[in-house]
Amino acid sequence: MIKHRYAHEIDPNGGSAAAVLARMVEPGQRVLELGTGPGTVTRILHDKGCKVTGVEMDSDTLATCAPFCERTLLANLEDPLWWEPLGNEKFDVVICADVLEHLRDPRPLLEKLPSFLNDGGCALMSLPNASHLTIVASLLGGRFPYQKNGLLDNTHLKFYGREDLDALLRECGFLWQRWHTVQVDPAQAELKQYWNNLEESDREFLKARCADGMVYQHVVRAFPASTMGHLNKLQKDLMELEESHRAEVSRMKEEFETAKQSWISEQINLTDRLNLAAQEREVSFNTQLKALLEIEKNTQKNLDWTVEQLSNHKLSMQEQLAEIQALKTSTSWRLTEPLRALLRKISG
């Protein structure tokens, strides 16, 4: 296998433009892939059971894709008659993955594509975004630095922003039905040094003002602007709307079920906390009650002891009073009365 400048492995479920394009193709469809390159998309389509006719201008590169194609065609897409070997063949999908920017004028190619599409067919294409923030930053620095690959690949002949691509499609008889963007933070792109050289205030200003500043690539599905194409576009819109609605309903059901389970869990936790609190209060109450009963018991003992002491004191006083009374009525008390009177007189 040759080493190709664009050869790289991708995750079919990832967010790259090639992966997004490949996912837009349904399993088993007939695909005309224009500009296969090293076969990044071709291999994914082959794994999905698609029947791919691959068109490429480099024979060695095309040879690497041949095992994954039903048919290959060596042709230069800028040749007005490149399509003749295809005759009147029809396809479900025509793919131009990062191709249009390499052509001096993509209009003749795009205007020819509807003739290759069956009644329900569509064109899929991806292009780099000329208004990515790193390109803006390089222009502010007085540079337009071509690279070996990426946004400013030195083989790119045309540059497109969103409105440019939209206008090109309409001019060539296409209506876009789905517009996907692959976003890359400018601090992570290949021209990041130009972005990083800007002042922070300038970066924030550009982020706020450049609507597509984070968009690295545009990925578009378009239908011919014919009556059938309009119908196909509307049908696809309806299908995606229904799919989106089902996904939203499913998401809402999941959120409801999650909220329900969370509420039930909270109620169980609340009940457990209430039961625990009630048990703790009961234990606390019983402890306090036991302490109060112990205090009451001790108080009653003290009270009984006090009553007993009072009763003893009372009995003792009665006995003393009886002794005093007996003393006052005794003969000795009467005989000593004059003496006590004299003592009172002397002391008074």
C-alpha positions in Angstrom: 0.0 0.0 0.0 1.4 3.4 -1.0 1.8 6.2 1.5 -0.7 8.9 0.6 -0.7 12.4 1.9 -4.4 12.1 3.0 -4.2 8.5 4.3 -5.4 8.3 7.9 -7.6 6.0 10.1 -10.9 7.3 11.4 -13.5 6.2 13.8 -16.7 5.4 11.9 -18.6 6.6 14.9 -16.5 9.7 15.4 -17.1 13.3 14.6 -14.8 13.7 11.6 -16.3 14.9 8.3 -15.5 11.5 6.7 -17.3 9.6 9.5 -20.3 12.0 9.3 -20.5 11.6 5.5 -20.3 7.8 5.7 -23.1 7.7 8.3 -25.4 9.6 6.0 -25.2 6.7 3.6 -27.6 3.8 4.3 -26.3 0.2 4.2 -26.4 -1.4 0.8 -26.8 1.7 -1.3 -25.2 2.3 -4.6 -22.6 5.0 -4.3 -20.6 7.1 -6.8 -17.6 8.4 -4.9 -15.8 11.2 -6.7 -12.2 11.6 -5.6 -11.7 8.6 -3.4 -8.2 9.6 -2.3 -6.7 6.7 -0.3 -10.2 5.3 0.5 -10.9 6.7 3.9 -14.7 6.9 3.2 -14.7 4.0 0.8 -13.6 1.4 3.4 -16.4 2.4 5.7 -19.0 2.2 2.9 -17.7 -1.2 1.9 -18.1 -2.4 5.5 -21.7 -1.2 5.3 -22.4 -3.4 2.3 -22.5 -0.5 -0.2 -21.7 -1.0 -3.8 -19.2 1.8 -4.5 -18.0 3.1 -7.9 -14.8 5.0 -7.1 -13.4 7.7 -9.3 -9.9 8.9 -8.8 -7.3 10.6 -11.1 -4.2 8.9 -9.5 -3.8 5.3 -10.6 -1.7 4.2 -7.6 -4.2 5.8 -5.2 -7.1 4.2 -7.1 -5.5 0.8 -6.8 -5.6 1.0 -3.0 -9.3 1.5 -3.2 -10.1 -1.1 -5.8 -10.6 -4.0 -3.2 -13.4 -1.9 -1.6 -15.1 -0.9 -4.8 -17.6 -2.6 -7.1 -16.0 -0.6 -9.9 -13.2 1.9 -10.3 -12.8 4.7 -12.9 -9.5 6.5 -13.5 -10.5 10.0 -14.5 -9.8 13.7 -14.0 -13.0 15.4 -12.7 -12.0 18.6 -14.6 -12.1 16.7 -17.8 -15.5 17.6 -19.4 -16.0 14.0 -20.5 -14.8 12.2 -17.4 -18.2 10.7 -16.9 -18.6 9.0 -20.3 -17.6 5.5 -19.1 -20.5 5.6 -16.6 -23.0 5.9 -19.4 -26.5 6.2 -18.0 -25.8 4.6 -14.6 -27.8 5.8 -11.6 -26.8 5.9 -8.0 -28.5 6.4 -4.7 -25.7 8.7 -3.5 -22.9 10.7 -5.0 -20.1 11.7 -2.6 -17.7 14.6 -3.0 -15.6 14.3 0.2 -13.2 17.3 0.3 -13.1 17.5 -3.5 -14.7 20.7 -4.7 -12.0 22.9 -3.2 -9.4 21.2 -5.4 -11.2 22.1 -8.7 -10.6 25.3 -10.7 -14.4 25.5 -11.3 -16.7 23.0 -9.6 -19.8 24.2 -11.4 -19.6 21.8 -14.4 -19.2 18.8 -12.0 -22.0 19.8 -9.8 -24.3 20.6 -12.7 -23.7 17.1 -14.0 -24.4 15.2 -10.8 -28.2 15.1 -11.0 -28.0 13.0 -14.1 -26.3 10.2 -12.0 -29.0 10.2 -9.3 -32.0 8.0 -9.2 -35.4 9.4 -8.2 -34.6 9.4 -4.5 -30.9 10.1 -4.8 -28.8 12.8 -3.1 -25.4 14.4 -3.2 -23.1 14.4 -0.1 -20.2 16.7 0.1 -17.7 18.1 2.6 -15.6 21.2 2.3 -13.2 23.1 4.6 -14.5 26.3 6.1 -12.6 29.5 4.9 -13.9 31.5 7.9 -12.4 29.4 10.6 -10.9 31.6 13.3 -7.3 30.4 12.6 -7.6 31.7 9.0 -9.0 35.0 10.2 -6.2 35.2 12.7 -3.5 34.5 10.1 -5.0 37.2 7.8 -4.9 39.7 10.7 -1.2 38.8 10.9 -0.8 39.5 7.2 -0.4 35.8 6.3 -2.2 33.2 4.2 0.1 30.3 5.0 -0.5 27.3 2.8 0.1 24.0 4.5 0.7 20.4 3.4 -2.9 19.6 4.5 -5.7 21.1 6.5 -7.7 24.2 5.9 -5.1 25.8 3.7 -3.9 22.7 1.9 -1.6 23.9 -0.9 -3.6 22.0 -3.5 -6.8 23.9 -2.6 -7.9 26.2 -5.5 -11.2 27.4 -4.1 -12.3 28.6 -0.6 -15.8 28.6 0.7 -17.8 29.9 3.6 -21.3 28.8 4.5 -23.0 31.4 2.3 -20.6 30.7 -0.6 -21.4 27.0 -0.6 -25.1 27.6 -0.3 -25.0 30.0 -3.3 -22.9 27.5 -5.3 -25.4 24.7 -4.7 -28.4 26.8 -5.7 -26.6 28.1 -8.8 -25.9 24.5 -9.8 -29.4 23.2 -9.2 -29.2 21.8 -5.7 -31.2 22.4 -2.5 -29.4 21.4 0.7 -31.4 19.3 3.1 -29.1 18.8 6.0 -26.2 21.0 7.0 -23.7 19.6 9.5 -20.6 21.3 10.9 -17.5 19.8 12.2 -16.0 22.1 14.8 -12.4 22.4 16.0 -11.2 24.8 18.7 -8.8 27.2 17.1 -6.3 26.5 19.8 -6.2 22.9 18.5 -6.1 23.5 14.7 -3.0 23.3 12.5 -2.8 27.1 12.3 -3.1 27.6 16.0 0.1 29.7 16.4 -1.6 32.6 14.6 -4.6 32.3 16.9 -2.4 32.1 20.0 -0.5 35.2 18.9 -3.6 37.4 19.2 -4.4 39.3 22.4 -7.0 37.7 24.6 -9.4 40.6 24.0 -9.1 40.1 20.2 -9.7 36.4 20.5 -12.9 37.0 22.6 -14.0 39.7 20.1 -13.5 37.4 17.1 -15.3 34.5 18.8 -18.3 36.7 19.4 -18.4 38.2 15.9 -17.5 35.2 13.6 -20.6 33.1 13.4 -18.8 30.1 11.9 -15.5 30.8 13.6 -15.3 27.4 15.2 -16.5 25.5 12.1 -13.6 23.5 10.5 -15.6 21.7 7.9 -19.1 21.9 6.3 -20.8 18.6 5.6 -24.0 18.9 3.4 -26.6 16.6 2.0 -28.4 18.1 -1.0 -31.1 17.1 -3.5 -31.6 18.3 -7.1 -33.8 21.4 -7.2 -36.4 19.5 -9.3 -40.0 18.6 -8.4 -38.8 15.1 -7.4 -35.8 16.6 -5.6 -38.1 19.0 -3.6 -40.3 16.0 -2.7 -37.3 13.9 -1.7 -36.0 16.8 0.4 -39.4 17.2 2.2 -39.6 13.5 2.8 -36.1 13.4 4.2 -37.0 16.5 6.4 -40.1 14.7 7.6 -38.2 11.5 8.3 -35.5 13.4 10.3 -38.2 15.4 12.1 -40.0 12.2 13.1 -36.7 10.7 14.1 -35.8 13.8 16.1 -39.3 13.7 17.6 -38.9 10.0 18.6 -35.5 10.8 20.0 -36.9 13.7 22.0 -39.9 11.6 23.2 -37.4 8.8 24.2 -35.2 11.4 26.0 -38.2 12.9 27.8 -39.4 9.4 28.8 -35.9 8.6 30.1 -35.8 11.9 32.0 -39.3 11.2 33.4 -38.3 7.7 34.4 -35.1 9.0 36.0 -37.0 11.7 37.8 -39.6 9.1 38.9 -36.9 6.8 40.2 -35.2 9.7 41.9 -38.5 10.8 43.5 -39.2 7.3 44.7 -35.7 7.0 46.0 -36.1 10.3 47.8 -39.4 9.2 49.3 -37.9 6.0 50.5 -34.9 7.9 51.9 -37.3 10.4 53.5 -39.4 7.6 55.0 -36.2 5.9 56.2 -35.0 9.2 57.7 -38.4 9.9 59.3 -38.5 6.4 60.7 -35.0 6.7 62.0 -35.8 10.1 63.4 -38.9 8.7 65.1 -36.9 5.8 66.5 -34.2 8.2 67.7 -36.9 10.4 69.3 -38.5 7.4 70.9 -35.2 6.2 72.3 -34.5 9.8 73.5 -38.0 10.0 75.1 -37.6 6.6 76.8 -34.2 7.7 78.1 -35.5 10.9 79.5 -38.6 9.2 80.9 -36.4 6.7 82.6 -34.3 9.5 84.1 -37.4 11.3 85.3 -38.8 8.2 86.9 -35.4 7.6 88.6 -35.5 11.2 89.9 -39.1 10.7 91.0 -38.1 7.6 92.8 -35.2 9.3 94.6 -37.4 12.3 95.4 -40.1 10.0 96.9 -37.4 8.3 99.1 -36.2 11.7 100.3 -39.7 12.8 101.0 -40.5 9.6 103.0 -37.3 10.1 105.0 -38.2 13.7 105.7 -41.7 12.8 106.8 -40.2 10.1 109.1 -37.8 12.6 110.6 -40.6 15.1 111.2 -42.7 12.4 112.8 -39.8 11.6 115.1 -39.2 15.2 115.9 -42.9 15.7 116.7 -42.9 12.7 119.0 -39.7 13.9 120.7 -41.3 17.4 121.2 -44.4 15.8 122.7 -42.3 13.8 125.1 -40.3 17.0 126.1 -43.5 19.0 126.6 -44.9 16.2 128.8 -41.7 16.2 130.8 -42.0 20.0 131.2 -45.6 19.8 132.2 -44.7 17.1 134.8 -41.9 19.3 136.1 -44.2 22.3 136.5 -46.7 20.3 138.5 -44.1 18.7 140.7 -43.6 19.6 144.5 -40.1 20.8 143.8 -41.3 23.3 141.2 -43.8 24.7 143.8 -41.2 24.9 146.5 -38.7 26.7 144.3 -41.2 29.3 143.0 -40.2 32.0 145.6 -36.6 31.5 144.7 -37.2 31.9 141.0 -39.3 35.0 141.6 -36.4 36.6 143.6 -34.0 35.7 140.7 -36.3 37.4 138.2 -36.5 40.5 140.4 -32.7 40.7 140.8 -32.1 40.1 137.1 -34.8 42.6 136.1 
